[in-house]
Amino acid sequence: MDLRVTPRLVQSQIVSKLREAILTGHFKPGERLVESTLCQMINVSRSSLREALRRLEGEKLVLNVPNKGPSVAEISWVEAEEIYNARILLEAEAVAEFTKRVTDIDILTMRRALREIFRASEEDDPVERLHATNEFYGTIFGNCGNSIIGELLESLHARINLLRTQNNQPKSRAREGAKEMDVILKKIEKRDPAGARKAAIAHVHAAWDGAKKLFRGAEKAKRARRTGAVEGRHRPLNRVASRIRAHGVLVR
């Protein structure tokens, strides 16, 4: 991934580049963000980088622990459920209100973005899928008639993308999500606020269920790795005990 930026609007570009690298999995959840390495990769000063990291910390994408430094945030399942619950409440309202004031240009923009989402999902291109998804929802959030709801939803969606990266969302779920977004858009095209609201809620519930399965799978894999590590540490002692038994020595 090319993380270099041009001199113009440097600060904004640093934030944008780092956010994209985090949300597309270039930097993994829990991974330490070493300032000296990042400065060299992005070709910026340490002060500019620290300001960008502070902004991402405010978005809850970066965690800065004293004496340890910054790292990519990890989301617990308790946090994830709170995020999805808030998303249902806010997104349903935003979609319904947007449908009341949608323009033909908005629909063309969203239809183009949705085509890109389908293409990127098939080609497993997380960067293009992120860009197209941001365009699809950005059109809704920016034109729903409530800037506060729009800002809150942008933050929630960023953390949802982080959760997808954390749990390695499969290609099949990305395709299903695109189909659900198509249902939302069709209701919007018909200028059906109630139908669009219902479709938006169904989409978030499906994403929530998918995330729950992924999270359980990831936790199971972590436990298995921890168990394997413990067994590996005990194995040499077990071999010694076996030899002692073989020589007729009672081991208590």
Secondary structure, DSSP 8 states (H G I E B T S, - for coil): ------STTHHHHHHHHHHHHHHTTSS-TT-B--HHHHHHHHT--HHHHHHHHHHHHHTTSEEEETTTEEEE----HHHHHHHHHHHHHHHHHHHHHHHHH--HHHHHHHHHHHHHHHHHHHTT-HHHHHHHHHHHHHHHHHTSS-HHHHHHHHHHHHHHHHHHHHTT--HHHHHHHHHHHHHHHHHHHTT-HHHHHHHHHHHHHHHHHHHHHHHHHHHHHHHHHHHHHHHHHHHHHHHHHHHHHHTT----
